[in-house]
Amino acid sequence: MRNKRFVAEHRGGLLTLEDHRCLMKWALAMTEHLKASLCFPVEPLLNDALQVGKQWSEGLVATGEAIKWSRAVHKYAQTVEDPASKIFCRAVGHAVATAHMADHCLGPVYYGRKLMNLLALDAEQELAWQTAKLREVCPNLYPFILQVMQEKLQSRK
Protein backbone atom coordinates (compact mmCIF):
# COMPACT_ATOMS: atom_id res chain seq x y z
CA MET A 1 0.00 0.00 0.00
CA ARG A 2 1.25 3.48 -0.88
CA ASN A 3 2.10 5.88 1.89
CA LYS A 4 -0.64 8.55 2.05
CA ARG A 5 2.04 11.24 2.37
CA PHE A 6 2.94 10.53 -1.27
CA VAL A 7 -0.67 10.65 -2.44
CA ALA A 8 -2.06 14.00 -3.60
CA GLU A 9 -4.79 15.57 -1.47
CA HIS A 10 -7.22 15.54 -4.37
CA ARG A 11 -6.71 11.75 -4.55
CA GLY A 12 -7.41 11.27 -0.84
CA GLY A 13 -3.84 11.56 0.40
CA LEU A 14 -1.89 14.06 2.47
CA LEU A 15 0.39 15.58 -0.17
CA THR A 16 -0.32 19.22 -0.95
CA LEU A 17 0.22 20.48 -4.48
CA GLU A 18 2.95 22.79 -3.20
CA ASP A 19 4.82 19.86 -1.62
CA HIS A 20 4.29 17.75 -4.74
CA ARG A 21 5.89 20.49 -6.82
CA CYS A 22 8.79 20.67 -4.33
CA LEU A 23 9.40 16.94 -4.77
CA MET A 24 9.49 17.42 -8.54
CA LYS A 25 12.01 20.23 -8.16
CA TRP A 26 14.16 18.00 -5.96
CA ALA A 27 13.95 15.08 -8.42
CA LEU A 28 14.92 17.38 -11.30
CA ALA A 29 17.82 18.85 -9.33
CA MET A 30 19.13 15.34 -8.69
CA THR A 31 19.03 14.41 -12.37
CA GLU A 32 20.76 17.66 -13.33
CA HIS A 33 23.43 16.90 -10.74
CA LEU A 34 23.88 13.40 -12.16
CA LYS A 35 24.20 14.85 -15.65
CA ALA A 36 27.39 16.62 -14.57
CA SER A 37 29.00 13.22 -13.91
CA LEU A 38 28.40 11.93 -17.42
CA CYS A 39 31.17 11.93 -19.99
CA PHE A 40 28.83 11.88 -22.99
CA PRO A 41 26.24 14.27 -24.38
CA VAL A 42 22.67 13.87 -23.18
CA GLU A 43 20.03 13.09 -25.77
CA PRO A 44 17.71 16.02 -26.56
CA LEU A 45 14.71 13.86 -25.60
CA LEU A 46 16.00 13.72 -22.03
CA ASN A 47 16.60 17.46 -21.83
CA ASP A 48 13.13 18.08 -23.28
CA ALA A 49 11.57 15.75 -20.70
CA LEU A 50 13.40 17.54 -17.89
CA GLN A 51 12.11 20.84 -19.22
CA VAL A 52 8.53 19.49 -19.14
CA GLY A 53 9.12 18.38 -15.55
CA LYS A 54 10.30 21.88 -14.70
CA GLN A 55 7.23 23.36 -16.37
CA TRP A 56 5.00 21.01 -14.38
CA SER A 57 6.69 22.11 -11.16
CA GLU A 58 5.79 25.68 -12.08
CA GLY A 59 2.18 24.82 -12.94
CA LEU A 60 2.67 25.48 -16.65
CA VAL A 61 1.83 22.03 -18.04
CA ALA A 62 -0.67 19.35 -17.08
CA THR A 63 0.22 16.08 -15.39
CA GLY A 64 -0.74 14.16 -18.54
CA GLU A 65 1.97 15.97 -20.49
CA ALA A 66 4.60 14.98 -17.93
CA ILE A 67 3.36 11.37 -18.00
CA LYS A 68 3.69 11.35 -21.79
CA TRP A 69 7.30 12.52 -21.60
CA SER A 70 8.19 10.12 -18.80
CA ARG A 71 6.86 7.20 -20.84
CA ALA A 72 8.78 8.39 -23.90
CA VAL A 73 12.00 8.45 -21.86
CA HIS A 74 11.42 4.96 -20.46
CA LYS A 75 10.63 3.66 -23.95
CA TYR A 76 13.81 5.28 -25.26
CA ALA A 77 15.79 3.71 -22.39
CA GLN A 78 14.81 0.27 -23.70
CA THR A 79 16.81 1.01 -26.87
CA VAL A 80 19.92 2.26 -25.09
CA GLU A 81 22.80 -0.18 -24.82
CA ASP A 82 25.33 1.84 -22.82
CA PRO A 83 24.70 1.03 -19.13
CA ALA A 84 25.45 4.55 -17.85
CA SER A 85 23.16 6.11 -20.45
CA LYS A 86 20.40 3.64 -19.64
CA ILE A 87 20.66 4.34 -15.90
CA PHE A 88 20.58 8.09 -16.51
CA CYS A 89 17.51 7.66 -18.72
CA ARG A 90 15.77 5.79 -15.92
CA ALA A 91 16.62 8.57 -13.46
CA VAL A 92 15.15 11.16 -15.83
CA GLY A 93 12.05 9.05 -16.46
CA HIS A 94 11.36 8.69 -12.76
CA ALA A 95 12.03 12.35 -12.05
CA VAL A 96 9.46 13.44 -14.63
CA ALA A 97 7.01 10.74 -13.50
CA THR A 98 6.97 12.48 -10.12
CA ALA A 99 4.18 14.64 -11.58
CA HIS A 100 1.98 11.54 -11.74
CA MET A 101 3.05 9.77 -8.56
CA ALA A 102 5.16 11.66 -6.04
CA ASP A 103 6.99 8.55 -4.85
CA HIS A 104 8.78 8.49 -8.22
CA CYS A 105 10.91 11.33 -6.81
CA LEU A 106 12.98 8.58 -5.19
CA GLY A 107 13.97 7.14 -8.58
CA PRO A 108 16.90 9.52 -9.02
CA VAL A 109 18.17 8.51 -5.57
CA TYR A 110 18.21 4.83 -6.54
CA TYR A 111 19.50 5.34 -10.08
CA GLY A 112 21.96 7.98 -8.91
CA ARG A 113 23.53 5.43 -6.60
CA LYS A 114 23.68 2.87 -9.41
CA LEU A 115 25.23 5.40 -11.77
CA MET A 116 27.86 6.54 -9.27
CA ASN A 117 28.83 2.93 -8.58
CA LEU A 118 29.00 2.14 -12.29
CA LEU A 119 31.18 5.18 -12.97
CA ALA A 120 33.39 4.35 -9.95
CA LEU A 121 32.42 7.63 -8.28
CA ASP A 122 31.49 8.23 -4.66
CA ALA A 123 27.88 7.09 -4.20
CA GLU A 124 27.86 8.17 -0.55
CA GLN A 125 28.95 11.66 -1.50
CA GLU A 126 26.15 11.80 -4.07
CA LEU A 127 23.64 10.65 -1.46
CA ALA A 128 24.88 13.36 0.90
CA TRP A 129 24.38 15.95 -1.85
CA GLN A 130 20.88 14.62 -2.56
CA THR A 131 19.99 14.77 1.12
CA ALA A 132 21.29 18.32 1.49
CA LYS A 133 19.35 19.35 -1.62
CA LEU A 134 16.21 17.75 -0.18
CA ARG A 135 16.57 19.82 2.99
CA GLU A 136 17.02 22.96 0.87
CA VAL A 137 14.18 22.39 -1.61
CA CYS A 138 11.62 20.55 0.57
CA PRO A 139 12.38 21.47 4.19
CA ASN A 140 8.97 20.50 5.57
CA LEU A 141 9.13 17.07 3.85
CA TYR A 142 12.75 16.46 4.79
CA PRO A 143 12.23 14.19 7.84
CA PHE A 144 9.62 12.03 6.09
CA ILE A 145 11.53 11.66 2.81
CA LEU A 146 14.82 11.03 4.61
CA GLN A 147 13.19 8.19 6.56
CA VAL A 148 11.76 6.68 3.37
CA MET A 149 15.13 7.01 1.60
CA GLN A 150 16.90 5.21 4.44
CA GLU A 151 14.31 2.42 4.45
CA LYS A 152 14.54 1.98 0.66
CA LEU A 153 18.32 2.01 0.61
CA GLN A 154 18.47 -0.56 3.42
CA SER A 155 16.06 -2.86 1.60
CA ARG A 156 18.16 -2.73 -1.59
CA LYS A 157 21.48 -3.67 -0.01
C-alpha positions as CSV (number, residue, x, y, z in Angstrom):
1,M,0.0,0.0,0.0
2,R,1.3,3.5,-0.9
3,N,2.1,5.9,1.9
4,K,-0.6,8.5,2.1
5,R,2.0,11.2,2.4
6,F,2.9,10.5,-1.3
7,V,-0.7,10.7,-2.4
8,A,-2.1,14.0,-3.6
9,E,-4.8,15.6,-1.5
10,H,-7.2,15.5,-4.4
11,R,-6.7,11.8,-4.6
12,G,-7.4,11.3,-0.8
13,G,-3.8,11.6,0.4
14,L,-1.9,14.1,2.5
15,L,0.4,15.6,-0.2
16,T,-0.3,19.2,-1.0
17,L,0.2,20.5,-4.5
18,E,3.0,22.8,-3.2
19,D,4.8,19.9,-1.6
20,H,4.3,17.7,-4.7
21,R,5.9,20.5,-6.8
22,C,8.8,20.7,-4.3
23,L,9.4,16.9,-4.8
24,M,9.5,17.4,-8.5
25,K,12.0,20.2,-8.2
26,W,14.2,18.0,-6.0
27,A,14.0,15.1,-8.4
28,L,14.9,17.4,-11.3
29,A,17.8,18.8,-9.3
30,M,19.1,15.3,-8.7
31,T,19.0,14.4,-12.4
32,E,20.8,17.7,-13.3
33,H,23.4,16.9,-10.7
34,L,23.9,13.4,-12.2
35,K,24.2,14.8,-15.7
36,A,27.4,16.6,-14.6
37,S,29.0,13.2,-13.9
38,L,28.4,11.9,-17.4
39,C,31.2,11.9,-20.0
40,F,28.8,11.9,-23.0
41,P,26.2,14.3,-24.4
42,V,22.7,13.9,-23.2
43,E,20.0,13.1,-25.8
44,P,17.7,16.0,-26.6
45,L,14.7,13.9,-25.6
46,L,16.0,13.7,-22.0
47,N,16.6,17.5,-21.8
48,D,13.1,18.1,-23.3
49,A,11.6,15.8,-20.7
50,L,13.4,17.5,-17.9
51,Q,12.1,20.8,-19.2
52,V,8.5,19.5,-19.1
53,G,9.1,18.4,-15.5
54,K,10.3,21.9,-14.7
55,Q,7.2,23.4,-16.4
56,W,5.0,21.0,-14.4
57,S,6.7,22.1,-11.2
58,E,5.8,25.7,-12.1
59,G,2.2,24.8,-12.9
60,L,2.7,25.5,-16.6
61,V,1.8,22.0,-18.0
62,A,-0.7,19.3,-17.1
63,T,0.2,16.1,-15.4
64,G,-0.7,14.2,-18.5
65,E,2.0,16.0,-20.5
66,A,4.6,15.0,-17.9
67,I,3.4,11.4,-18.0
68,K,3.7,11.4,-21.8
69,W,7.3,12.5,-21.6
70,S,8.2,10.1,-18.8
71,R,6.9,7.2,-20.8
72,A,8.8,8.4,-23.9
73,V,12.0,8.5,-21.9
74,H,11.4,5.0,-20.5
75,K,10.6,3.7,-24.0
76,Y,13.8,5.3,-25.3
77,A,15.8,3.7,-22.4
78,Q,14.8,0.3,-23.7
79,T,16.8,1.0,-26.9
80,V,19.9,2.3,-25.1
81,E,22.8,-0.2,-24.8
82,D,25.3,1.8,-22.8
83,P,24.7,1.0,-19.1
84,A,25.5,4.6,-17.9
85,S,23.2,6.1,-20.4
86,K,20.4,3.6,-19.6
87,I,20.7,4.3,-15.9
88,F,20.6,8.1,-16.5
89,C,17.5,7.7,-18.7
90,R,15.8,5.8,-15.9
91,A,16.6,8.6,-13.5
92,V,15.1,11.2,-15.8
93,G,12.0,9.1,-16.5
94,H,11.4,8.7,-12.8
95,A,12.0,12.3,-12.1
96,V,9.5,13.4,-14.6
97,A,7.0,10.7,-13.5
98,T,7.0,12.5,-10.1
99,A,4.2,14.6,-11.6
100,H,2.0,11.5,-11.7
101,M,3.1,9.8,-8.6
102,A,5.2,11.7,-6.0
103,D,7.0,8.5,-4.9
104,H,8.8,8.5,-8.2
105,C,10.9,11.3,-6.8
106,L,13.0,8.6,-5.2
107,G,14.0,7.1,-8.6
108,P,16.9,9.5,-9.0
109,V,18.2,8.5,-5.6
110,Y,18.2,4.8,-6.5
111,Y,19.5,5.3,-10.1
112,G,22.0,8.0,-8.9
113,R,23.5,5.4,-6.6
114,K,23.7,2.9,-9.4
115,L,25.2,5.4,-11.8
116,M,27.9,6.5,-9.3
117,N,28.8,2.9,-8.6
118,L,29.0,2.1,-12.3
119,L,31.2,5.2,-13.0
120,A,33.4,4.4,-9.9
121,L,32.4,7.6,-8.3
122,D,31.5,8.2,-4.7
123,A,27.9,7.1,-4.2
124,E,27.9,8.2,-0.5
125,Q,29.0,11.7,-1.5
126,E,26.1,11.8,-4.1
127,L,23.6,10.6,-1.5
128,A,24.9,13.4,0.9
129,W,24.4,15.9,-1.9
130,Q,20.9,14.6,-2.6
131,T,20.0,14.8,1.1
132,A,21.3,18.3,1.5
133,K,19.4,19.3,-1.6
134,L,16.2,17.8,-0.2
135,R,16.6,19.8,3.0
136,E,17.0,23.0,0.9
137,V,14.2,22.4,-1.6
138,C,11.6,20.5,0.6
139,P,12.4,21.5,4.2
140,N,9.0,20.5,5.6
141,L,9.1,17.1,3.9
142,Y,12.8,16.5,4.8
143,P,12.2,14.2,7.8
144,F,9.6,12.0,6.1
145,I,11.5,11.7,2.8
146,L,14.8,11.0,4.6
147,Q,13.2,8.2,6.6
148,V,11.8,6.7,3.4
149,M,15.1,7.0,1.6
150,Q,16.9,5.2,4.4
151,E,14.3,2.4,4.4
152,K,14.5,2.0,0.7
153,L,18.3,2.0,0.6
154,Q,18.5,-0.6,3.4
155,S,16.1,-2.9,1.6
156,R,18.2,-2.7,-1.6
157,K,21.5,-3.7,0.0
